[in-house]
């Protein structure tokens, strides 16, 4: 019997977490930005085909890109994981148990 080998990458290491369940471009990196996230991932709970979008000449370097939907990447990305993960289980909302802040008018 061959051993089962798998790598588990999950949202607990996400330092960018898009919580909208259906938004297009829930996590958007664009223009000429260069994003470097060491030791963390980007996670989108959106099931949109472009839930995570990299456009323009934006550069990107992170542990992993994880999406409950899909991704649209106009440029190559540098990740620790073998490749970006799509159709993932959405992450739990870490703020779900917190009360909404009071509205204020400056």
N, C-alpha and C positions, 0 to 999 in steps of 0.2 A: 504494500500500500504506500503510495506517495504521500509525503507530508503536505498539508494544506498551508499555503503561504499567502498572506494578504497584508496589505498595509491599510491601516485605518486612518483616514484624515477626516477630521470633523470640525464643526464650527466652534468648538471650545477655544480654539486658538485664533478665532477671528477678531481682528482689531477694527475691521470695517464690517458692519453687519447691516444690510438693507432689509428692513422688516416688512415693507409693503408686499403683499401676497401676489399682486398682479401687475405692478408697474413696469412699463418699458423703461430701460435704462435706469433701473433702481440703483445701481452702482455705476456711475459714469466717470470715466477718466478721459479727458479730451485736450485738444489744443497741443501745445508743445510741452506739456507737463511731464515730469519724470517722477514717478512714485516708487519709493523704495521702502518696503515694509519688512524689516528683519524680524524673524521669530513669530510672525503672525500671518494670517490668511485674510482673504476677502470672501465674504459669504453673502449671497442674496437669497431671500426667501421667495422672491418673485418667480412665478412660473412662465413669465413672458419669454419669448424666443431670444430676446436681447436683454435679459435681466442684468447681465454685466456687460458693459460696452466700453471698448477701448477704441477711440477714434482720433483722427488727425495724425499727428506725429508723436503722440504720447508714448512714453516709455514706461514699463512696468516690471517690478521685481518684488516678489513676495513668496512666502512659503507655498501657497496654493490659491487658486481661484475655485470657488465652489458655488454652484447655482442650483436652485430647485428647478429652474427652467433651463434656458440656454445662454449662450454668450455670442457676442459679435466682437471679434478681435481683429482690428485692422493692421496691427503690428505684432511681431513675435513677442511673447512674454517670457520672462525668466522666472521659473518656479522651482522649488525643491521637489514637489510632487512630480511624478512622471509626466502628467498632462493635466490641464484643467478638468474639473469634475462637473458634469451636468446631470440633470435629473436626480439630484441628491434630495435626501429627506430635509425638509425645512428645519431651520434651527428654532429652538424655543426662544421666545421673547424674554430677554433678561430683565426687562422693565415691567413685565406684566403684573407683578404684585405691588408695584409702587403706585401711590396715588398720583393723579395728574396734578401738576403744579397749578396754583391759582393764577387766573388771568390778571394781567396788570396793564395799565395804560400809562405809559411814561409821560 
